[in-house]
Amino acid sequence: MVLSKKEKEAFLSLAYVFLYFPFLK
C-alpha cells in the first residue's frame, strides 16, 4: 500500500490519538 505524505501524516496522527487517548482519561 502506497500512501502520500499527507495520508501518512493523517494516519500517524490518528494512530497517536488511539494510542494516547486511554492515558488521557
Secondary structure, DSSP 8 states (H G I E B T S, - for coil): ----HHHHHHHHHHHHHHHHHHHH-
